[in-house]
Amino acid sequence: MNIIRHEPGAILSSAVEYGNLVFVAGTVADDTTQDAEGQARQILAQIDALLAKAGTNKSRILMANIWVTDIRNRDGVNKAWLAWVDPANTPARATVEAKLAGPDMLVEISCIAGK
């Protein structure tokens, strides 16, 4: 099976296709001046674009992992998530409090989707 890498860089590829699966790397907001909800909206838009490049979409997400720097930010992230997620096809999901790579990053999201 072929492996297709989207937006490859020195450290990681933003998404990788293998077989009928698409693995989206941990994705963070470009504008980290926004609150957790705003950062989550940016991230989810980036995920939409990456999934489209791989020929799939959010209705095909199997699993999502969300990291927040403060679990109290979960409500804002959930607000963005509920406005975005396909309600007929909600994936398995975990949300965990963790330190992220930069102090202004409040949210990081990764997912696995089918094609």
C-alpha positions as MATLAB code, in Angstrom:
seq = 'MNIIRHEPGAILSSAVEYGNLVFVAGTVADDTTQDAEGQARQILAQIDALLAKAGTNKSRILMANIWVTDIRNRDGVNKAWLAWVDPANTPARATVEAKLAGPDMLVEISCIAGK';
ca = [
       0.000    0.000    0.000;
       1.118    3.509   -0.776;
       1.728    6.076    1.928;
       0.753    9.624    1.001;
       2.057   12.472    3.162;
       0.325   15.867    3.179;
       2.268   18.990    4.087;
       5.424   17.097    5.054;
       7.986   18.940    7.126;
      11.235   18.223    8.905;
       9.479   16.999   12.066;
       6.092   15.735   10.885;
       3.527   15.588    8.120;
       0.242   17.352    8.799;
      -1.653   14.281    7.600;
      -0.748   10.825    6.349;
      -2.876    8.481    4.251;
      -2.370    4.744    4.487;
      -4.895    2.379    2.983;
      -8.353    3.664    3.825;
      -7.195    5.653    6.850;
      -6.092    9.264    7.275;
      -4.030   10.219   10.316;
      -4.132   13.943   11.128;
      -1.232   15.113   13.295;
      -1.700   17.206   16.400;
      -2.922   20.513   15.006;
      -2.746   23.902   16.733;
      -4.126   27.348   15.919;
      -2.205   29.846   13.817;
      -3.599   32.789   15.813;
      -2.886   31.939   19.433;
      -4.156   35.310   20.669;
      -7.682   33.865   20.580;
      -9.336   32.057   23.477;
      -9.755   28.271   23.530;
     -12.990   28.379   21.541;
     -11.416   30.579   18.862;
      -8.329   28.388   18.679;
     -10.498   25.260   18.411;
     -12.476   26.795   15.526;
      -9.232   27.510   13.670;
      -7.954   24.001   14.271;
     -11.188   22.388   13.110;
     -11.061   24.439    9.899;
      -7.482   23.222    9.343;
      -8.633   19.635    9.924;
     -11.428   20.118    7.359;
      -8.836   21.247    4.801;
      -6.461   18.356    5.553;
      -9.238   15.786    5.333;
     -10.370   17.276    2.014;
      -6.817   16.944    0.635;
      -6.988   13.264    1.567;
     -10.377   12.823   -0.096;
     -12.492   12.514    3.034;
     -14.357   14.701    5.532;
     -15.351   15.122    9.172;
     -18.271   12.683    8.866;
     -15.649    9.940    8.461;
     -13.627   10.732   11.615;
     -13.256    7.609   13.746;
     -11.315    8.996   16.712;
     -10.303   12.449   17.925;
      -7.851   13.393   20.663;
      -8.060   16.866   22.162;
      -5.507   18.378   24.513;
      -6.264   21.544   26.496;
      -3.836   23.391   28.749;
      -6.566   23.896   31.328;
      -9.527   21.534   31.605;
     -11.713   24.589   32.293;
     -11.203   25.441   28.593;
     -13.130   22.287   27.700;
     -16.446   24.178   27.567;
     -15.157   26.607   24.923;
     -13.648   23.776   22.910;
     -16.907   21.822   23.155;
     -18.839   24.852   21.893;
     -16.640   25.011   18.787;
     -16.748   21.219   18.434;
     -20.564   21.032   18.601;
     -20.886   23.748   15.948;
     -18.522   21.790   13.691;
     -18.954   18.045   14.217;
     -21.374   16.047   12.061;
     -24.084   15.230   14.650;
     -25.065   12.064   12.796;
     -21.469   10.784   12.821;
     -19.813   11.727   16.107;
     -16.449    9.997   16.550;
     -14.933    8.429   19.619;
     -13.119   11.215   21.453;
     -10.854   11.950   24.405;
     -10.094   15.317   26.000;
      -7.068   15.613   28.270;
      -5.396   18.460   30.147;
      -1.740   18.764   29.150;
       1.080   21.242   28.642;
       1.440   22.139   24.977;
       4.490   23.185   22.959;
       3.994   26.918   23.456;
       2.556   29.034   26.272;
      -0.080   30.673   24.027;
      -1.342   27.374   22.647;
      -4.511   26.436   24.505;
      -5.784   23.560   22.343;
      -4.365   20.814   20.139;
      -6.452   18.318   18.176;
      -5.501   15.122   16.351;
      -7.756   12.617   14.617;
      -7.993    9.474   12.523;
     -10.524    9.282    9.706;
     -11.664    6.674    7.233;
     -11.829    7.355    3.530;
];
